[in-house]
Amino acid sequence: MTHDLIIIGAGPGGLDAALYAAKHGLSVALIERHKVGGTCLNYGCIPTKALYQNAKTIRSMHNLSTFGVHADAFRLDYDTIKARKETIVSGQIDAVTMSLKKAGIDLIEGSARLQNDNTVTVGDATYQGNHVIIATGSKPKMLSFEGDDLPIIHTSKTILDLEVFPKRLLVVGAGVIGVELAQIFQSFDADVTLVDFAGDILLTEDKDVRKRARNLFKRQGIDIHTNAALTRVKQESDTYLATLTTKKGDVNVAVDAVLIAVGRAPNVGDLDLGNLGINHTPQGIRVDANKRTSRDGVYAIGDVNGEWMLAHKATYDGYRAVNHILDKTDTIRFDLVPSVIFSTPLIASVGVREDDLEGEYKTSKALFKANAKAVAMDDTDGFLKLIADGEGRLIGAHIIGNGADFLIHEITALIQKGTTISEAHDIIHSHPTVSEVVHDALRQLD
C-alpha cells in the first residue's frame, strides 16, 4: 500500500501530525504497536492529571474550615479514584480513535520496521510512503542497585496500576514526574520520601522557583533528600527497607513501594537506525530545524528526537515536519515552549531562566499574597517572576502558584510577539482576577 505519509507511533506527536496532514490533503498511515495515545494518554499526562485532580480535591477538603464549612469526617474511596482515572483514559482513547476514522487515516496495529526512506514493514505487510515520520516516543530510564528486581520497584507506568496505593513511598528522582507523583500519593495519605542525586529538586526550573517549591513541599510533609542516592532495597520480615547514601551517611527508610523517576530515554525500538544511516545518539535522533533526520525523506518528532520531552512539543514538532513536507512556512518558536508542573502549588515556565543569563537584564516578582482574588480563594503561596532583556522586551516567565497553568500562556504570547514592557503594561486585566499578578509584575519592570 502507498501513502503520502507514514507515521510510526500514535502518541500525541504522531496523532496530531496524522490529523494535520490529513486535513491538508495527504493520505496517511499511522502505525502503533501498543495503544493509541502513547505514554501520555495511557500512562502519563492524562491518568496522572486525573489523579492530580483527586489530590487537589482532597487538599481542599482538609481546608474547608477556612471557608466556614466543617466536614471533619470524610473517607477516600480508592476504587472510585482508580475507576475514574480509567474512565477518563478510555474516553479519550475512544475520542482519538473516532477522530482518526473520520479523517480517513489508516490506523495499522503492529510493530513497524523501517526498511529504507520510504518503505515500512509491519509483520508480513509492506507499506510505501513518500515521507516517513518517526514518533516512537520514550521509555522510562532505570537504575541499577541491590534489590532492583524486587516486586515493589516501579516506574511511572506501573505505579499507576497498583491495586492498593502505598502508605510509604520512596520516589527516586526529583524532576517533573517524581515531584508530581510524590505529591499525588502524599495527598492519598502516603508517607513520601523524595530523593535525588543532584543538589536540588526540579533542576529545569528557575532558581527562585526551586527554592520556594522545596520549602513548600517540605511544609506539606514530604521528606526531601538531595545529594543522595538509592543504593539498596532489601526485605526484612514483613517490610522493605531502602538505604539512601547521603553526605551525612546512610539513611534507612521503610517503604511499601519505590518509584524510579530518573527521566526517560528515546525509544527507537526495532527501527534499525544504524543500518539506515540515520544519525542518532543515546540522547535521541538528530534532526534539523524542520525535524528532518539525516535521511532526506525521514523525520523524527517528539521525545524520540530528545530535544524536549513534552507532549505539546511533540505536537508542534509534527506540525513543523508536515509543514516542511507541504512546503508551507510557519512561525512556531521552539525556544518558547511553555511547561507546566502539576504540583501543589502549580509551577509553569517559558523562555529563559535567570540562572542562564549574563549581561543586562531586569527581573520582577508579583506575590500571590498581594492579589485580592488569590486571597479570597485562600490560595496565596508563590509568585510570578518576569525577566526582561536590556532593550525592555520580555524574554522569560516563571510562576509558582495559583493559576500558573493559565497565566503562562498569556506571557508566552507576549514574548512570542516581541512585546515591550510598556506595551504589555497597557493591556487591561479584569479586576478582581488572579491574572492581575501579570500586570503587577509588569508595573515593577516599567
Backbone torsions as a table, in degrees:
resi	resn	phi	psi	omega
1	MET	NA	142.6	-178.4
2	THR	-116.5	135.4	177.6
3	HIS	-132.0	159.5	173.0
4	ASP	-66.8	-34.9	-174.3
5	LEU	-144.9	131.4	171.7
6	ILE	-112.9	129.8	179.3
7	ILE	-117.5	127.0	-180.0
8	ILE	-102.7	107.7	-179.9
9	GLY	114.2	122.0	-175.5
10	ALA	-111.3	41.1	169.0
11	GLY	-80.8	-167.3	-177.7
12	PRO	-55.1	-43.4	-179.6
13	GLY	-64.0	-50.5	-179.2
14	GLY	-64.4	-42.7	179.6
15	LEU	-60.4	-52.5	-175.5
16	ASP	-69.1	-34.5	175.7
17	ALA	-63.6	-41.0	179.4
18	ALA	-62.7	-47.9	-179.2
19	LEU	-65.0	-39.9	179.8
20	TYR	-66.3	-43.4	179.2
21	ALA	-64.9	-43.1	179.4
22	ALA	-63.9	-38.5	178.2
23	LYS	-60.3	-31.4	-179.0
24	HIS	-97.2	19.7	167.9
25	GLY	92.3	5.1	179.2
26	LEU	-86.3	143.7	171.4
27	SER	-83.8	132.0	-168.7
28	VAL	-129.5	135.3	167.6
29	ALA	-112.7	129.6	-179.3
30	LEU	-117.6	120.7	-174.5
31	ILE	-108.9	130.7	179.2
32	GLU	-139.9	126.9	-177.0
33	ARG	-90.9	-12.4	-175.7
34	HIS	-123.6	-93.6	-178.6
35	LYS	-131.5	138.3	173.9
36	VAL	-58.1	136.4	-179.2
37	GLY	106.3	-17.9	176.7
38	GLY	62.8	-162.2	-179.5
39	THR	-61.0	-42.3	-175.0
40	CYS	-55.5	-53.5	-175.6
41	LEU	-75.7	-37.5	-172.6
42	ASN	-90.2	-35.3	-171.9
43	TYR	-134.0	-3.3	-172.8
44	GLY	-123.7	-104.0	-171.4
45	CYS	-48.8	-53.8	-169.9
46	ILE	-74.5	-52.1	179.1
47	PRO	-63.3	-36.2	179.6
48	THR	-69.7	-33.0	178.3
49	LYS	-73.3	-28.8	172.3
50	ALA	-63.9	-45.0	178.2
51	LEU	-68.1	-34.8	177.0
52	TYR	-59.2	-40.2	179.9
53	GLN	-66.9	-37.6	173.1
54	ASN	-59.9	-46.4	-179.1
55	ALA	-62.2	-40.9	178.9
56	LYS	-63.1	-40.7	178.7
57	THR	-64.3	-41.2	178.9
58	ILE	-62.5	-43.6	178.1
59	ARG	-61.2	-39.3	178.9
60	SER	-64.7	-38.0	179.4
61	MET	-60.7	-38.0	179.5
62	HIS	-68.1	-16.5	-174.4
63	ASN	-111.0	10.7	-174.9
64	LEU	-62.5	-30.6	-177.1
65	SER	-61.5	-25.2	176.4
66	THR	-59.0	-31.7	-178.0
67	PHE	-98.2	12.4	178.4
68	GLY	79.6	17.0	178.7
69	VAL	-109.4	125.4	-177.2
70	HIS	-113.4	107.6	178.7
71	ALA	-134.7	68.2	-172.4
72	ASP	-66.0	-27.7	-176.3
73	ALA	-109.0	110.0	170.1
74	PHE	-145.0	157.9	-177.4
75	ARG	-130.4	157.4	179.0
76	LEU	-97.5	129.4	177.1
77	ASP	-104.0	93.9	-174.8
78	TYR	-64.1	-32.5	178.2
79	ASP	-63.1	-41.8	178.2
80	THR	-66.7	-40.0	178.9
81	ILE	-59.4	-47.5	-178.7
82	LYS	-68.9	-39.7	-179.9
83	ALA	-64.3	-38.9	178.5
84	ARG	-62.2	-43.7	177.8
85	LYS	-56.9	-48.3	-177.9
86	GLU	-66.0	-36.2	179.1
87	THR	-65.1	-41.5	178.5
88	ILE	-63.4	-45.1	-179.3
89	VAL	-63.2	-48.4	-177.7
90	SER	-64.6	-35.9	177.5
91	GLY	-64.3	-40.7	177.9
92	GLN	-66.7	-39.8	178.4
93	ILE	-62.6	-43.1	178.4
94	ASP	-60.9	-42.0	-178.6
95	ALA	-65.6	-42.1	179.5
96	VAL	-65.5	-44.6	-179.6
97	THR	-60.7	-40.8	178.1
98	MET	-64.7	-38.9	178.8
99	SER	-62.5	-41.7	178.7
100	LEU	-63.4	-41.5	-179.5
101	LYS	-64.5	-44.5	-179.5
102	LYS	-64.2	-32.3	-178.7
103	ALA	-80.7	-5.0	179.2
104	GLY	75.8	24.7	-179.5
105	ILE	-85.7	133.4	177.6
106	ASP	-81.3	110.7	178.1
107	LEU	-92.9	118.2	-175.2
108	ILE	-114.4	125.0	-179.8
109	GLU	-93.2	131.5	177.8
110	GLY	144.0	173.8	-178.7
111	SER	-91.3	123.7	-175.6
112	ALA	-88.9	147.2	173.4
113	ARG	-131.1	123.6	-178.0
114	LEU	-84.3	115.1	-176.8
115	GLN	-87.3	-41.1	175.9
116	ASN	-158.1	-164.6	-174.0
117	ASP	-59.7	-25.6	-175.5
118	ASN	-137.4	17.7	179.9
119	THR	-126.8	127.5	179.9
120	VAL	-129.8	134.3	175.6
121	THR	-110.4	144.1	173.7
122	VAL	-132.3	104.7	-173.0
123	GLY	64.0	-125.4	-179.9
124	ASP	-92.5	-3.2	-177.0
125	ALA	-92.9	145.7	178.9
126	THR	-120.0	135.6	-179.1
127	TYR	-124.6	136.1	177.7
128	GLN	-106.3	138.6	177.4
129	GLY	-141.1	140.3	176.3
130	ASN	-65.4	-28.5	177.5
131	HIS	-142.5	153.6	179.0
132	VAL	-130.3	134.8	173.0
133	ILE	-115.3	124.7	174.4
134	ILE	-91.6	120.7	-178.0
135	ALA	-137.7	52.7	-170.6
136	THR	-89.5	3.3	169.6
137	GLY	72.7	-147.1	-175.9
138	SER	-142.8	172.1	178.4
139	LYS	-135.8	156.6	-178.4
140	PRO	-64.7	138.7	170.3
141	LYS	-77.9	149.6	178.2
142	MET	-120.3	162.3	177.0
143	LEU	-112.6	154.7	174.5
144	SER	-108.2	122.9	178.3
145	PHE	-157.4	164.4	178.7
146	GLU	-63.1	121.8	-178.9
147	GLY	93.3	12.1	-176.6
148	ASP	-70.7	-6.2	178.4
149	ASP	-101.9	6.4	-179.8
150	LEU	-69.8	153.4	-175.1
151	PRO	-68.8	-13.6	-179.5
152	ILE	-88.0	0.5	179.9
153	ILE	-87.3	127.2	-173.6
154	HIS	-133.6	157.0	167.2
155	THR	-99.6	177.5	177.9
156	SER	-64.4	-19.0	176.8
157	LYS	-79.5	-52.0	-173.4
158	THR	-74.9	-25.7	-178.5
159	ILE	-63.5	-27.7	-178.5
160	LEU	-78.4	-13.4	-177.8
161	ASP	-97.1	4.1	-178.8
162	LEU	-62.3	136.9	177.4
163	GLU	-69.9	-35.2	179.6
164	VAL	-123.9	128.2	178.5
165	PHE	-67.9	139.8	-177.6
166	PRO	-70.1	148.4	174.8
167	LYS	-94.7	-19.1	177.9
168	ARG	-136.0	109.1	-172.8
169	LEU	-120.1	130.4	171.4
170	LEU	-105.0	124.2	177.8
171	VAL	-109.2	120.0	-179.7
172	VAL	-102.8	109.8	-176.4
173	GLY	116.7	110.9	-176.1
174	ALA	-104.3	40.2	171.2
175	GLY	-88.1	-159.9	-175.0
176	VAL	-60.8	-51.5	-176.3
177	ILE	-63.3	-46.0	-178.9
178	GLY	-61.0	-44.6	-179.0
179	VAL	-66.6	-44.4	-179.6
180	GLU	-60.5	-48.2	-177.5
181	LEU	-72.1	-32.1	175.6
182	ALA	-59.3	-45.5	-179.0
183	GLN	-71.0	-37.0	178.2
184	ILE	-60.3	-50.6	-177.4
185	PHE	-71.5	-29.0	174.8
186	GLN	-63.6	-35.5	176.1
187	SER	-67.6	-26.8	177.4
188	PHE	-87.4	25.8	173.6
189	ASP	73.6	20.6	175.9
190	ALA	-86.8	144.9	167.3
191	ASP	-81.4	117.6	-171.5
192	VAL	-113.8	131.1	171.8
193	THR	-114.6	128.2	-178.1
194	LEU	-114.7	125.4	-175.1
195	VAL	-130.0	142.6	177.2
196	ASP	-145.9	142.9	180.0
197	PHE	-69.5	-27.0	-179.4
198	ALA	-75.2	175.0	-177.3
199	GLY	-84.7	-2.8	-179.2
200	ASP	-155.4	171.5	175.8
201	ILE	-93.2	161.4	171.6
202	LEU	48.5	58.2	-174.0
203	LEU	-65.3	-16.0	178.0
204	THR	-76.6	-11.7	-173.1
205	GLU	-97.4	164.5	177.7
206	ASP	-61.8	148.2	-173.7
207	LYS	-59.5	-36.6	-179.6
208	ASP	-69.3	-37.2	177.1
209	VAL	-66.0	-42.9	179.7
210	ARG	-58.9	-44.5	-178.1
211	LYS	-62.7	-46.5	-179.4
212	ARG	-66.8	-41.3	-179.1
213	ALA	-61.2	-45.9	-178.2
214	ARG	-60.0	-43.9	-179.9
215	ASN	-63.8	-42.0	-178.5
216	LEU	-69.4	-39.7	179.8
217	PHE	-65.2	-39.5	177.5
218	LYS	-65.5	-38.4	177.8
219	ARG	-62.5	-32.3	179.0
220	GLN	-74.2	-12.6	176.4
221	GLY	110.4	6.0	177.1
222	ILE	-82.4	127.4	179.5
223	ASP	-85.9	115.9	-172.3
224	ILE	-111.1	129.4	175.3
225	HIS	-125.1	115.8	172.3
226	THR	-108.8	170.8	-171.1
227	ASN	51.9	42.4	-175.8
228	ALA	-140.6	158.8	-178.7
229	ALA	-140.7	143.8	171.5
230	LEU	-78.7	121.3	-177.6
231	THR	-113.5	-19.3	-177.2
232	ARG	-162.2	144.0	167.6
233	VAL	-130.6	128.3	-179.9
234	LYS	-139.2	153.1	179.0
235	GLN	-94.4	130.0	175.4
236	GLU	-127.5	108.9	-177.0
237	SER	58.6	-118.9	-176.2
238	ASP	-98.5	12.3	-177.9
239	THR	-133.7	165.6	176.1
240	TYR	-114.2	140.3	176.7
241	LEU	-118.6	129.1	175.6
242	ALA	-105.2	135.2	179.6
243	THR	-104.8	122.4	175.8
244	LEU	-105.2	127.5	176.9
245	THR	-96.1	118.0	-177.8
246	THR	-121.9	173.8	178.3
247	LYS	-65.2	-22.1	180.0
248	LYS	-97.3	6.9	-179.5
249	GLY	115.8	-178.3	-178.4
250	ASP	-78.3	144.3	176.0
251	VAL	-125.0	127.1	177.6
252	ASN	-100.9	131.7	-177.3
253	VAL	-126.7	126.5	174.8
254	ALA	-75.7	131.3	-174.3
255	VAL	-137.6	152.5	170.1
256	ASP	-102.3	-24.1	-179.9
257	ALA	-152.8	149.6	176.1
258	VAL	-124.5	123.4	177.6
259	LEU	-102.4	120.0	175.5
260	ILE	-93.0	111.6	-176.3
261	ALA	-131.4	59.5	-174.4
262	VAL	-100.8	22.0	176.8
263	GLY	111.0	-178.6	-177.3
264	ARG	-130.6	155.4	-178.8
265	ALA	-121.0	144.1	177.7
266	PRO	-55.2	140.1	-176.1
267	ASN	-107.6	101.6	-179.6
268	VAL	-97.4	-7.4	172.6
269	GLY	51.7	-128.0	-176.7
270	ASP	-102.3	26.0	-172.2
271	LEU	-72.4	-20.1	177.0
272	ASP	58.2	51.7	-173.7
273	LEU	-64.2	-36.0	-177.2
274	GLY	-60.3	-46.5	-179.3
275	ASN	-68.0	-23.0	178.8
276	LEU	-86.5	-6.9	-179.7
277	GLY	74.9	24.2	177.2
278	ILE	-88.3	119.4	-175.0
279	ASN	-68.4	123.8	179.4
280	HIS	-154.1	161.3	176.4
281	THR	-132.9	175.0	175.2
282	PRO	-60.6	-17.4	179.5
283	GLN	-86.4	-9.5	177.0
284	GLY	142.0	172.1	177.4
285	ILE	-76.7	128.9	179.7
286	ARG	-71.6	131.9	179.5
287	VAL	-135.4	159.9	175.0
288	ASP	-92.8	-169.1	-176.0
289	ALA	-63.4	-22.0	179.6
290	ASN	-97.9	11.1	179.3
291	LYS	68.4	23.6	178.2
292	ARG	-89.9	135.7	178.4
293	THR	-79.8	-173.0	178.1
294	SER	-70.4	-9.6	171.3
295	ARG	-101.1	126.8	-165.9
296	ASP	-55.2	-40.8	-175.5
297	GLY	-95.4	7.4	-176.2
298	VAL	-115.4	129.9	-179.2
299	TYR	-117.2	158.1	175.9
300	ALA	-135.9	126.0	-175.5
301	ILE	-127.6	156.3	174.5
302	GLY	77.2	-154.3	-173.6
303	ASP	-54.3	-32.8	-173.7
304	VAL	-66.9	-21.2	176.0
305	ASN	-90.6	-3.4	169.5
306	GLY	70.6	9.0	-176.4
307	GLU	-73.8	-50.7	-178.9
308	TRP	-160.7	114.6	-170.9
309	MET	-87.1	77.7	176.5
310	LEU	-133.5	140.8	-175.6
311	ALA	-60.3	-43.1	-177.7
312	HIS	-71.5	-28.8	173.2
313	LYS	-63.7	-40.5	177.7
314	ALA	-60.8	-41.3	178.4
315	THR	-58.9	-48.1	-177.1
316	TYR	-74.8	-27.1	167.7
317	ASP	-56.5	-44.9	-179.6
318	GLY	-63.1	-42.3	177.5
319	TYR	-60.6	-43.0	-179.1
320	ARG	-63.8	-43.9	-179.7
321	ALA	-62.2	-46.5	179.8
322	VAL	-65.0	-40.0	176.8
323	ASN	-59.0	-39.3	178.4
324	HIS	-66.0	-39.8	176.2
325	ILE	-61.7	-39.1	-178.4
326	LEU	-82.7	-2.0	-174.9
327	ASP	58.4	44.7	-176.0
328	LYS	-119.5	131.1	-179.3
329	THR	-88.1	155.6	176.1
330	ASP	-141.6	175.4	-179.6
331	THR	-118.4	24.8	179.6
332	ILE	-62.5	132.1	178.7
333	ARG	-109.4	105.5	-178.7
334	PHE	-80.8	-3.3	170.5
335	ASP	-87.9	-1.7	179.5
336	LEU	-125.9	65.5	177.1
337	VAL	-100.7	106.7	178.3
338	PRO	-67.7	146.1	177.0
339	SER	-131.0	148.5	-179.8
340	VAL	-131.0	131.6	173.1
341	ILE	-106.3	121.2	-176.4
342	PHE	-87.4	68.4	173.6
343	SER	-103.8	-177.4	173.1
344	THR	-123.3	107.1	3.4
345	PRO	-77.3	165.7	177.4
346	LEU	-62.9	151.0	176.5
347	ILE	-128.9	135.5	178.1
348	ALA	-145.3	151.6	-179.6
349	SER	-153.0	157.6	173.2
350	VAL	-156.8	148.9	177.2
351	GLY	77.2	-153.8	-172.0
352	VAL	-81.6	155.5	172.0
353	ARG	-99.5	150.7	176.5
354	GLU	-62.7	-31.4	179.4
355	ASP	-54.4	-31.0	-171.4
356	ASP	-99.8	3.3	-172.2
357	LEU	-95.1	146.8	169.5
358	GLU	-133.0	165.7	178.8
359	GLY	79.6	-157.6	-172.8
360	GLU	-86.5	127.8	174.0
361	TYR	-160.4	165.5	179.2
362	LYS	-130.4	148.3	175.0
363	THR	-129.2	158.4	173.8
364	SER	-147.7	158.5	177.6
365	LYS	-133.6	136.9	170.4
366	ALA	-118.0	123.8	-176.5
367	LEU	-86.5	138.7	177.7
368	PHE	-67.0	-25.7	180.0
369	LYS	-68.5	-12.8	176.6
370	ALA	-96.6	3.3	-178.1
371	ASN	-99.7	122.8	-173.0
372	ALA	-60.8	-41.8	-179.2
373	LYS	-66.1	-41.2	178.4
374	ALA	-63.0	-38.3	177.3
375	VAL	-63.8	-43.7	179.5
376	ALA	-62.7	-31.3	179.5
377	MET	-83.9	-6.6	-174.0
378	ASP	54.5	45.4	-178.4
379	ASP	-139.0	77.7	-168.1
380	THR	-118.0	5.2	178.7
381	ASP	-68.9	136.9	168.8
382	GLY	102.5	-167.9	-172.9
383	PHE	-160.3	166.4	168.8
384	LEU	-113.9	128.3	-179.2
385	LYS	-116.8	127.9	176.9
386	LEU	-110.7	148.8	175.9
387	ILE	-126.9	131.3	177.2
388	ALA	-123.3	149.2	179.1
389	ASP	-84.2	-178.0	-176.6
390	GLY	-66.0	-16.4	179.2
391	GLU	-95.5	5.6	176.0
392	GLY	81.4	25.1	176.7
393	ARG	-110.6	142.0	179.0
394	LEU	-67.0	135.9	179.7
395	ILE	-132.2	-7.5	-179.6
396	GLY	-166.2	154.1	175.9
397	ALA	-148.1	141.6	-178.4
398	HIS	-140.7	125.5	-172.7
399	ILE	-129.3	135.4	165.7
400	ILE	-131.1	114.3	-179.3
401	GLY	146.1	-167.6	-172.4
402	ASN	-54.9	119.8	174.2
403	GLY	72.9	18.5	-177.7
404	ALA	-56.8	-34.6	-177.7
405	ASP	-68.0	-22.5	175.1
406	PHE	-91.5	-44.9	-174.0
407	LEU	-61.3	-34.7	-173.6
408	ILE	-62.6	-26.3	-176.0
409	HIS	-78.4	-31.2	173.0
410	GLU	-60.7	-44.6	-176.5
411	ILE	-71.8	-35.0	175.7
412	THR	-58.4	-44.1	179.3
413	ALA	-63.3	-41.8	179.5
414	LEU	-62.5	-43.5	-179.3
415	ILE	-67.1	-44.2	-177.1
416	GLN	-61.2	-32.8	-179.2
417	LYS	-86.9	4.1	178.2
418	GLY	67.8	31.7	-174.9
419	THR	-68.6	134.8	175.1
420	THR	-80.4	164.7	179.2
421	ILE	-59.5	-46.0	-177.5
422	SER	-65.2	-37.8	177.3
423	GLU	-65.2	-44.1	-179.8
424	ALA	-66.5	-35.6	-179.3
425	HIS	-62.4	-27.2	-176.8
426	ASP	-84.5	-1.0	176.3
427	ILE	-78.4	125.8	-175.4
428	ILE	-77.6	131.8	174.3
429	HIS	-112.9	134.5	-179.1
430	SER	-66.4	148.4	178.8
431	HIS	-121.0	139.0	-4.8
432	PRO	-92.7	123.5	176.2
433	THR	-138.0	156.0	176.3
434	VAL	-63.7	-27.9	-177.9
435	SER	-62.7	-13.5	177.6
436	GLU	-65.5	-14.1	175.6
437	VAL	-65.2	-27.9	176.1
438	VAL	-64.1	-47.6	178.1
439	HIS	-60.2	-42.6	-178.3
440	ASP	-64.1	-40.6	179.4
441	ALA	-69.0	-37.7	177.8
442	LEU	-64.3	-39.6	-178.5
443	ARG	-61.4	-33.4	178.4
444	GLN	-71.4	-24.3	179.4
445	LEU	-87.0	-24.4	-172.2
446	ASP	-69.6	NA	NA
